[in-house]
Amino acid sequence: MARQKQAEQMRSGKGFIAALDQSGGSTPKALKLYGVEEGAWSDDAGMFDLIHQMRARIATAPVFDGKRVVGAILFEKTMDGDFEGKPAATYLWEEKHVVPFLKIDKGLEEEKDGVKMMKPIGGLDELLKRAVAKGIFGTKERSVIDAANPKGIAAIVAQQFELGAQVLSHGLVPIIEPEVTISIADKAEAEDILLAEILKHLDTVPADKQVMLKLSLPTKANLYKPLVDHPRVMRVVALSGGYSREDANRLLAQNAGMIASFSRGLTEGLSAKQSEAEFNAMLDGAIQSIYDASVAG
């Protein structure tokens, strides 16, 4: 019953997905932006404790709930941790009515043919079984496109959908994320190739299954509308990809049917040094602006 309600919320709920899944490489930068300098921890365990505290502060804030935040993507260590004494995924759904997702990719290979493929994910089936047991609804897996190279983009989409099929086999919904780097000169051309490849692979998704897509905000507004309307697609979400929150919101509002899944765009302006009142007010403003952009289309 819970999964059915979660699926309905992901298909048609008003709001956006919070990306609370910064991993090893991006964690020090995320903490620095949050006002925590590198000297504040002595090892990786200490660093992850600090980032978990930041995520917990966001997730447990009174302004963070399913009325505006329909889902949240967790890092594996966050999934294994607690929010206010409850397992993180359980807390999100039972206390906040926010659908929990898990980031499963383990970083990127070196660039080849203009793309960075996902590294192999060891023990994936066991991780997916554990995610199901912990109440996770779906997964997120990221790779990166750095050039409008048809060979590279075809390979990256094929890898994404192959992994997506494995996720679907466990009863989870994959968020397929072939990110197009926003600073490349041929971004629009790369997006045209990407759209064609995704449409081709959607035909391979079983008729009774759906995937989600997480994509960079397109150069041409509404480029991804065919994906938004596709019967095999549960939802199309946008990453902020290095844009400021203001710019990401402005671009998102131009794309009908897409909703946000921002990480840095959500945490921008939040600080460990803020009082609870200051923190909650800043987070409330961020959530409202991203919600407004997500429902504008």
RAURCOR-V584013 format. One record per residue. N is the residue number from 0. BURIAL is I if it has 9 or more other C-alpha atoms within 8 Angstrom, else O. Layout:
<<N;BURIAL> <N;BURIAL>>
This chain:
<<0;O> <1;O> <2;O> <3;O> <4;O> <5;I> <6;O> <7;I> <8;I> <9;I> <10;O> <11;O> <12;O> <13;I> <14;I> <15;I> <16;I> <17;I> <18;I> <19;I> <20;I> <21;I> <22;O> <23;O> <24;O> <25;O> <26;I> <27;I> <28;O> <29;I> <30;I> <31;I> <32;I> <33;I> <34;I> <35;I> <36;O> <37;O> <38;O> <39;O> <40;O> <41;O> <42;O> <43;O> <44;O> <45;I> <46;I> <47;I> <48;O> <49;I> <50;I> <51;I> <52;O> <53;I> <54;I> <55;I> <56;O> <57;I> <58;I> <59;I> <60;O> <61;O> <62;O> <63;I> <64;I> <65;I> <66;O> <67;I> <68;I> <69;I> <70;I> <71;I> <72;I> <73;I> <74;I> <75;I> <76;O> <77;I> <78;I> <79;O> <80;O> <81;I> <82;I> <83;O> <84;O> <85;O> <86;I> <87;I> <88;I> <89;I> <90;I> <91;I> <92;I> <93;O> <94;O> <95;I> <96;I> <97;I> <98;I> <99;I> <100;I> <101;I> <102;I> <103;I> <104;I> <105;O> <106;O> <107;I> <108;O> <109;O> <110;O> <111;O> <112;O> <113;I> <114;I> <115;I> <116;I> <117;I> <118;I> <119;O> <120;O> <121;O> <122;O> <123;O> <124;O> <125;O> <126;O> <127;I> <128;I> <129;O> <130;I> <131;I> <132;O> <133;I> <134;I> <135;I> <136;I> <137;I> <138;I> <139;I> <140;I> <141;I> <142;I> <143;I> <144;I> <145;I> <146;I> <147;I> <148;I> <149;O> <150;O> <151;I> <152;I> <153;I> <154;O> <155;I> <156;I> <157;I> <158;I> <159;I> <160;I> <161;O> <162;O> <163;I> <164;I> <165;O> <166;I> <167;I> <168;O> <169;I> <170;O> <171;I> <172;I> <173;I> <174;I> <175;I> <176;I> <177;I> <178;I> <179;I> <180;I> <181;O> <182;O> <183;O> <184;O> <185;O> <186;I> <187;I> <188;O> <189;I> <190;I> <191;O> <192;I> <193;I> <194;I> <195;O> <196;I> <197;I> <198;I> <199;O> <200;I> <201;O> <202;O> <203;O> <204;I> <205;O> <206;O> <207;O> <208;O> <209;I> <210;I> <211;I> <212;I> <213;I> <214;I> <215;I> <216;I> <217;I> <218;O> <219;O> <220;O> <221;I> <222;O> <223;O> <224;I> <225;O> <226;I> <227;I> <228;O> <229;O> <230;O> <231;I> <232;I> <233;I> <234;I> <235;I> <236;I> <237;I> <238;I> <239;I> <240;O> <241;O> <242;I> <243;O> <244;I> <245;O> <246;O> <247;I> <248;I> <249;I> <250;I> <251;I> <252;I> <253;I> <254;I> <255;I> <256;I> <257;I> <258;I> <259;I> <260;I> <261;I> <262;I> <263;I> <264;I> <265;I> <266;I> <267;I> <268;O> <269;I> <270;I> <271;O> <272;O> <273;I> <274;O> <275;O> <276;O> <277;O> <278;I> <279;I> <280;O> <281;I> <282;I> <283;I> <284;O> <285;I> <286;I> <287;I> <288;I> <289;I> <290;I> <291;I> <292;I> <293;I> <294;I> <295;O> <296;I>>
